[in-house]
Amino acid sequence: MSEFTQPPQSPQPQQPYAPAQQPGVRPARNGLGIAALVLGIIGAVSGLIPLLFWLAGILGVIGLILGLSGRGRAKRGEATNKGVATFGAVLGLVSLVLAVVGAVITFKAVGDAVDEINKTVSDTTASAKPKPGSDTKNGGVGKDGKKDTDKALGAGDSAVYDDDLTVTVGDATTYAPGEYAIGHAKGNKAYRVTVVIENAGKEKFDATLVDVAARAGEDGVEAEQIFDDKVGKGFSGTVLPGKKVTVEFAFDAPADAKKLTVEVNPGFTYDATQWDLKL
């Protein structure tokens, strides 16, 4: 009897070795420390620029909180970058310090600028000076010997500013507008006014900022400025120390108006002054 032989078995393919994963092991959670470091660096750099104190303060607070949280994770074994988190927290604290310093510097600079503007404004407040021989009923020096700037000046009176700029407004005289004049209404009367600006100070004066306006009658109705080939160009250029410039203006007023109030404002840092002119 022949022996029964089994066919040869094919070898089984070997499976690759996979180490058994240890239960309870989690990947390191280093995100807070890294974020603290990045925010701390940006905050510290921003703090070097005083105007960015607000950004340095915000990033400093966030960086400090994240850095301390990252250190807590590292102590609990949840993170492996304790040093990075610590450095981020330190940079966050540095950012806060720089933010405080920047805020102090910025607010001081703004305060100084405001004080300088206020000083400039106060240095150019007008003091009325009536023309020689005129009375003081419309302005100038009152009976108590003090300067009175709350009342309108009269024709020919001058407003003298503390920087030695003098503005003088002359009488209102009737004016015949040109054929193509702008600003003159039919039935109204036109009046011409001469405005003189003299610069007795030490600095040149920018005349382009001078504004001249007028109101007519007791009700103070706006008097339209007239523009033609003779009047209406206004002031331009600069007035050098020791020089003066004269410009003629014309205004349109109701026929029954008895008074023309002219207001001259030499510029943003000057007080406007008014003149009451009889028509």
C-alpha positions as a LaTeX table, in Angstrom:
\begin{tabular}{lrrr}
\hline
Residue & $x$ (\AA) & $y$ (\AA) & $z$ (\AA) \\
\hline
Met1 & 0.00 & 0.00 & 0.00 \\
Ser2 & 1.41 & 3.27 & $-1.04$ \\
Glu3 & 1.98 & 5.94 & 1.59 \\
Phe4 & $-0.19$ & 9.01 & 1.44 \\
Thr5 & 1.86 & 12.11 & 1.15 \\
Gln6 & 0.48 & 15.61 & 1.79 \\
Pro7 & 1.22 & 18.26 & $-0.77$ \\
Pro8 & 3.78 & 20.78 & 0.34 \\
Gln9 & 2.25 & 23.79 & 2.13 \\
Ser10 & 3.07 & 27.22 & 0.82 \\
Pro11 & 4.74 & 29.36 & 3.45 \\
Gln12 & 2.54 & 32.05 & 5.02 \\
Pro13 & 3.66 & 35.66 & 4.35 \\
Gln14 & 5.07 & 37.30 & 7.42 \\
Gln15 & 3.13 & 40.27 & 8.76 \\
Pro16 & 5.14 & 43.45 & 9.40 \\
Tyr17 & 5.92 & 44.05 & 13.05 \\
Ala18 & 3.87 & 46.73 & 14.64 \\
Pro19 & 4.81 & 47.67 & 18.15 \\
Ala20 & 1.96 & 47.66 & 20.51 \\
Gln21 & 0.80 & 51.19 & 21.36 \\
Gln22 & 1.11 & 51.93 & 25.00 \\
Pro23 & $-2.21$ & 52.82 & 26.46 \\
Gly24 & $-2.60$ & 56.33 & 27.97 \\
Val25 & 0.23 & 58.03 & 25.97 \\
Arg26 & $-0.84$ & 61.29 & 24.24 \\
Pro27 & 1.13 & 63.58 & 21.91 \\
Ala28 & 2.72 & 66.64 & 23.52 \\
Arg29 & 0.50 & 69.72 & 23.57 \\
Asn30 & 3.06 & 72.45 & 22.90 \\
Gly31 & 0.76 & 74.91 & 21.11 \\
Leu32 & 0.29 & 77.32 & 24.02 \\
Gly33 & 4.01 & 77.75 & 24.58 \\
Ile34 & 4.70 & 78.35 & 20.90 \\
Ala35 & 1.84 & 80.86 & 20.63 \\
Ala36 & 3.08 & 82.67 & 23.75 \\
Leu37 & 6.56 & 82.95 & 22.26 \\
Val38 & 5.30 & 84.31 & 18.93 \\
Leu39 & 2.96 & 86.85 & 20.54 \\
Gly40 & 5.63 & 87.87 & 23.03 \\
Ile41 & 8.13 & 88.58 & 20.27 \\
Ile42 & 5.63 & 90.63 & 18.23 \\
Gly43 & 4.47 & 92.49 & 21.34 \\
Ala44 & 8.01 & 93.33 & 22.43 \\
Val45 & 8.91 & 94.63 & 18.97 \\
Ser46 & 5.70 & 96.71 & 18.85 \\
Gly47 & 6.49 & 98.13 & 22.28 \\
Leu48 & 9.67 & 99.68 & 20.90 \\
Ile49 & 7.42 & 102.06 & 18.89 \\
Pro50 & 5.60 & 104.36 & 21.35 \\
Leu51 & 2.57 & 104.86 & 19.10 \\
Leu52 & 1.98 & 101.08 & 19.06 \\
Phe53 & 1.73 & 100.85 & 22.84 \\
Trp54 & $-1.86$ & 99.62 & 22.56 \\
Leu55 & $-0.82$ & 96.69 & 20.34 \\
Ala56 & 2.07 & 95.81 & 22.64 \\
Gly57 & $-0.28$ & 95.85 & 25.62 \\
Ile58 & $-2.84$ & 93.54 & 24.02 \\
Leu59 & $-0.27$ & 91.05 & 22.75 \\
Gly60 & 1.60 & 91.23 & 26.05 \\
Val61 & $-1.47$ & 90.24 & 28.06 \\
Ile62 & $-2.34$ & 87.38 & 25.73 \\
Gly63 & 1.26 & 86.19 & 25.52 \\
Leu64 & 1.65 & 86.24 & 29.31 \\
Ile65 & $-1.55$ & 84.24 & 29.82 \\
Leu66 & $-0.64$ & 81.68 & 27.16 \\
Gly67 & 2.91 & 81.37 & 28.50 \\
Leu68 & 1.73 & 80.67 & 32.04 \\
Ser69 & $-0.83$ & 78.19 & 30.72 \\
Gly70 & 1.90 & 76.48 & 28.69 \\
Arg71 & 4.08 & 76.17 & 31.77 \\
Gly72 & 1.14 & 74.58 & 33.59 \\
Arg73 & 0.79 & 72.00 & 30.84 \\
Ala74 & 4.50 & 71.25 & 30.99 \\
Lys75 & 4.34 & 70.70 & 34.75 \\
Arg76 & 1.46 & 68.27 & 34.27 \\
Gly77 & 3.43 & 66.39 & 31.64 \\
Glu78 & 1.11 & 67.40 & 28.82 \\
Ala79 & 3.76 & 69.50 & 27.05 \\
Thr80 & 7.51 & 69.27 & 26.53 \\
Asn81 & 8.38 & 72.93 & 25.84 \\
Lys82 & 8.45 & 74.42 & 29.30 \\
Gly83 & 11.38 & 76.66 & 28.37 \\
Val84 & 9.59 & 78.07 & 25.31 \\
Ala85 & 6.46 & 78.77 & 27.34 \\
Thr86 & 8.51 & 80.47 & 30.05 \\
Phe87 & 10.32 & 82.65 & 27.54 \\
Gly88 & 6.98 & 83.57 & 25.93 \\
Ala89 & 5.57 & 84.59 & 29.30 \\
Val90 & 8.65 & 86.72 & 30.01 \\
Leu91 & 8.35 & 88.44 & 26.63 \\
Gly92 & 4.66 & 89.08 & 27.34 \\
Leu93 & 5.62 & 90.78 & 30.58 \\
Val94 & 8.27 & 92.83 & 28.77 \\
Ser95 & 5.63 & 93.87 & 26.22 \\
Leu96 & 3.38 & 95.11 & 29.01 \\
Val97 & 6.19 & 97.20 & 30.48 \\
Leu98 & 7.00 & 98.68 & 27.07 \\
Ala99 & 3.31 & 99.38 & 26.50 \\
Val100 & 3.12 & 101.42 & 29.70 \\
Val101 & 6.25 & 103.36 & 28.77 \\
Gly102 & 4.95 & 103.96 & 25.23 \\
Ala103 & 1.60 & 105.17 & 26.56 \\
Val104 & 3.31 & 107.67 & 28.85 \\
Ile105 & 5.51 & 108.95 & 26.03 \\
Thr106 & 2.60 & 109.20 & 23.57 \\
Phe107 & 0.23 & 110.97 & 25.96 \\
Lys108 & 2.96 & 113.37 & 27.01 \\
Ala109 & 3.75 & 114.18 & 23.37 \\
Val110 & 0.06 & 114.75 & 22.58 \\
Gly111 & $-0.31$ & 116.92 & 25.68 \\
Asp112 & 2.71 & 119.00 & 24.70 \\
Ala113 & 1.33 & 119.42 & 21.18 \\
Val114 & $-2.05$ & 120.57 & 22.51 \\
Asp115 & $-0.36$ & 123.00 & 24.89 \\
Glu116 & 1.70 & 124.38 & 22.03 \\
Ile117 & $-1.42$ & 124.86 & 19.90 \\
Asn118 & $-3.23$ & 126.55 & 22.77 \\
Lys119 & $-0.21$ & 128.76 & 23.33 \\
Thr120 & $-0.16$ & 129.70 & 19.66 \\
Val121 & $-3.86$ & 130.50 & 19.74 \\
Ser122 & $-3.52$ & 132.60 & 22.88 \\
Asp123 & $-0.53$ & 134.41 & 21.43 \\
Thr124 & $-2.59$ & 135.57 & 18.46 \\
Thr125 & $-5.65$ & 136.86 & 20.25 \\
Ala126 & $-6.65$ & 140.29 & 19.02 \\
Ser127 & $-6.52$ & 143.43 & 21.10 \\
Ala128 & $-8.47$ & 146.32 & 19.64 \\
Lys129 & $-6.64$ & 149.53 & 18.84 \\
Pro130 & $-8.74$ & 152.49 & 17.63 \\
Lys131 & $-7.29$ & 154.90 & 15.11 \\
Pro132 & $-5.68$ & 158.04 & 16.57 \\
Gly133 & $-8.24$ & 160.67 & 17.53 \\
Ser134 & $-11.27$ & 158.34 & 17.37 \\
Asp135 & $-13.59$ & 157.67 & 20.29 \\
Thr136 & $-13.90$ & 154.29 & 22.01 \\
Lys137 & $-17.63$ & 153.71 & 21.82 \\
Asn138 & $-17.23$ & 150.94 & 19.24 \\
Gly139 & $-14.22$ & 149.21 & 20.74 \\
Gly140 & $-10.67$ & 149.71 & 21.90 \\
Val141 & $-9.71$ & 150.94 & 25.34 \\
Gly142 & $-12.66$ & 151.49 & 27.66 \\
Lys143 & $-13.12$ & 153.88 & 30.52 \\
Asp144 & $-11.48$ & 151.48 & 32.96 \\
Gly145 & $-8.30$ & 151.48 & 30.93 \\
Lys146 & $-8.70$ & 147.83 & 29.88 \\
Lys147 & $-8.88$ & 146.56 & 26.34 \\
Asp148 & $-12.38$ & 145.85 & 25.09 \\
Thr149 & $-12.52$ & 143.18 & 22.36 \\
Asp150 & $-16.17$ & 142.17 & 22.83 \\
Lys151 & $-17.55$ & 145.06 & 20.80 \\
Ala152 & $-17.30$ & 145.75 & 17.09 \\
Leu153 & $-14.80$ & 148.35 & 15.92 \\
Gly154 & $-15.62$ & 151.37 & 13.80 \\
Ala155 & $-14.47$ & 152.38 & 10.33 \\
Gly156 & $-10.75$ & 153.11 & 10.36 \\
Asp157 & $-10.11$ & 151.26 & 13.64 \\
Ser158 & $-7.44$ & 148.56 & 13.79 \\
Ala159 & $-7.31$ & 145.15 & 15.42 \\
Val160 & $-3.78$ & 144.54 & 16.67 \\
Tyr161 & $-2.77$ & 140.96 & 17.41 \\
Asp162 & $-0.16$ & 139.82 & 19.88 \\
Asp163 & 2.20 & 138.83 & 17.06 \\
Asp164 & 2.08 & 142.48 & 15.84 \\
Leu165 & $-0.27$ & 141.77 & 12.95 \\
Thr166 & $-2.63$ & 144.70 & 12.38 \\
Val167 & $-5.92$ & 144.56 & 10.49 \\
Thr168 & $-7.67$ & 147.78 & 9.54 \\
Val169 & $-11.05$ & 148.15 & 7.83 \\
Gly170 & $-12.01$ & 151.43 & 6.17 \\
Asp171 & $-15.37$ & 153.08 & 5.45 \\
Ala172 & $-18.06$ & 151.43 & 3.35 \\
Thr173 & $-18.55$ & 153.43 & 0.14 \\
Thr174 & $-21.09$ & 152.89 & $-2.61$ \\
Tyr175 & $-19.89$ & 150.74 & $-5.48$ \\
Ala176 & $-21.08$ & 150.19 & $-9.03$ \\
Pro177 & $-20.58$ & 146.51 & $-9.93$ \\
Gly178 & $-19.38$ & 145.63 & $-13.40$ \\
Glu179 & $-21.69$ & 144.40 & $-16.12$ \\
Tyr180 & $-20.80$ & 140.75 & $-15.50$ \\
Ala181 & $-20.52$ & 140.97 & $-11.72$ \\
Ile182 & $-21.43$ & 137.97 & $-9.60$ \\
Gly183 & $-23.15$ & 138.34 & $-6.23$ \\
His184 & $-25.13$ & 141.52 & $-6.90$ \\
Ala185 & $-28.93$ & 141.23 & $-6.84$ \\
Lys186 & $-31.20$ & 143.67 & $-8.63$ \\
Gly187 & $-32.71$ & 146.20 & $-6.24$ \\
Asn188 & $-29.86$ & 145.91 & $-3.68$ \\
Lys189 & $-27.01$ & 148.32 & $-3.16$ \\
Ala190 & $-23.32$ & 147.50 & $-3.41$ \\
Tyr191 & $-20.69$ & 148.80 & $-1.02$ \\
Arg192 & $-16.92$ & 148.71 & $-1.28$ \\
Val193 & $-14.72$ & 148.12 & 1.79 \\
Thr194 & $-10.95$ & 148.37 & 2.01 \\
Val195 & $-9.09$ & 145.92 & 4.25 \\
Val196 & $-5.44$ & 146.54 & 5.12 \\
Ile197 & $-3.17$ & 143.97 & 6.79 \\
Glu198 & 0.17 & 145.15 & 8.11 \\
Asn199 & 2.79 & 142.72 & 9.40 \\
Ala200 & 4.90 & 144.40 & 12.07 \\
Gly201 & 6.07 & 141.07 & 13.48 \\
Lys202 & 9.22 & 139.05 & 12.90 \\
Glu203 & 7.70 & 136.19 & 10.90 \\
Lys204 & 6.11 & 136.26 & 7.46 \\
Phe205 & 2.32 & 136.04 & 7.39 \\
Asp206 & 0.34 & 133.72 & 5.12 \\
Ala207 & $-2.38$ & 135.95 & 3.68 \\
Thr208 & $-4.12$ & 133.14 & 1.80 \\
Leu209 & $-5.87$ & 132.10 & 5.04 \\
Val210 & $-7.57$ & 135.49 & 5.55 \\
Asp211 & $-11.35$ & 135.25 & 5.47 \\
Val212 & $-13.56$ & 138.33 & 5.03 \\
Ala213 & $-17.36$ & 138.19 & 5.35 \\
Ala214 & $-20.15$ & 140.68 & 5.99 \\
Arg215 & $-23.72$ & 141.00 & 7.28 \\
Ala216 & $-26.10$ & 143.85 & 6.56 \\
Gly217 & $-28.76$ & 145.63 & 8.59 \\
Glu218 & $-29.88$ & 145.26 & 12.17 \\
Asp219 & $-31.09$ & 141.72 & 11.50 \\
Gly220 & $-27.63$ & 140.62 & 10.40 \\
Val221 & $-28.64$ & 139.31 & 6.98 \\
Glu222 & $-25.69$ & 137.81 & 5.12 \\
Ala223 & $-24.27$ & 140.27 & 2.62 \\
Glu224 & $-23.22$ & 138.45 & $-0.52$ \\
Gln225 & $-19.68$ & 139.15 & $-1.66$ \\
Ile226 & $-19.46$ & 140.65 & $-5.14$ \\
Phe227 & $-16.98$ & 139.42 & $-7.73$ \\
Asp228 & $-16.10$ & 141.34 & $-10.87$ \\
Asp229 & $-13.00$ & 142.58 & $-12.67$ \\
Lys230 & $-12.14$ & 145.04 & $-9.86$ \\
Val231 & $-13.03$ & 143.36 & $-6.56$ \\
Gly232 & $-13.36$ & 139.88 & $-5.12$ \\
Lys233 & $-9.88$ & 138.48 & $-5.64$ \\
Gly234 & $-9.16$ & 138.43 & $-1.92$ \\
Phe235 & $-5.80$ & 138.08 & $-0.20$ \\
Ser236 & $-3.03$ & 135.89 & $-1.59$ \\
Gly237 & 0.63 & 135.15 & $-1.04$ \\
Thr238 & 2.59 & 136.12 & 2.05 \\
Val239 & 3.23 & 139.40 & 3.83 \\
Leu240 & 6.85 & 139.84 & 4.87 \\
Pro241 & 7.80 & 141.52 & 8.16 \\
Gly242 & 7.48 & 145.28 & 7.87 \\
Lys243 & 5.18 & 145.06 & 4.85 \\
Lys244 & 1.45 & 145.49 & 4.37 \\
Val245 & $-1.15$ & 144.53 & 1.77 \\
Thr246 & $-4.41$ & 146.23 & 0.80 \\
Val247 & $-7.40$ & 144.49 & $-0.77$ \\
Glu248 & $-10.80$ & 145.87 & $-1.71$ \\
Phe249 & $-13.99$ & 143.88 & $-1.17$ \\
Ala250 & $-17.53$ & 144.62 & $-2.30$ \\
Phe251 & $-20.72$ & 143.38 & $-0.63$ \\
Asp252 & $-24.36$ & 143.33 & $-1.70$ \\
Ala253 & $-26.81$ & 144.72 & 0.88 \\
Pro254 & $-30.55$ & 145.47 & 0.99 \\
Ala255 & $-31.40$ & 148.99 & $-0.09$ \\
Asp256 & $-32.78$ & 149.91 & 3.33 \\
Ala257 & $-29.77$ & 148.61 & 5.32 \\
Lys258 & $-28.16$ & 151.24 & 7.54 \\
Lys259 & $-25.21$ & 149.20 & 8.77 \\
Leu260 & $-22.69$ & 146.75 & 7.33 \\
Thr261 & $-20.88$ & 144.47 & 9.78 \\
Val262 & $-17.59$ & 143.24 & 8.34 \\
Glu263 & $-15.77$ & 140.34 & 9.98 \\
Val264 & $-12.11$ & 139.59 & 9.28 \\
Asn265 & $-10.44$ & 136.35 & 10.39 \\
Pro266 & $-6.70$ & 136.37 & 9.62 \\
Gly267 & $-6.37$ & 132.58 & 10.02 \\
Phe268 & $-7.07$ & 129.45 & 12.04 \\
Thr269 & $-5.04$ & 130.58 & 15.06 \\
Tyr270 & $-6.48$ & 134.10 & 15.19 \\
Asp271 & $-9.62$ & 135.52 & 16.72 \\
Ala272 & $-12.01$ & 137.08 & 14.21 \\
Thr273 & $-12.70$ & 140.81 & 14.63 \\
Gln274 & $-15.78$ & 142.74 & 13.51 \\
Trp275 & $-16.30$ & 146.29 & 12.28 \\
Asp276 & $-19.67$ & 148.12 & 12.22 \\
Leu277 & $-19.72$ & 150.42 & 9.19 \\
Lys278 & $-22.42$ & 153.02 & 8.61 \\
Leu279 & $-24.07$ & 152.97 & 5.21 \\
\hline
\end{tabular}
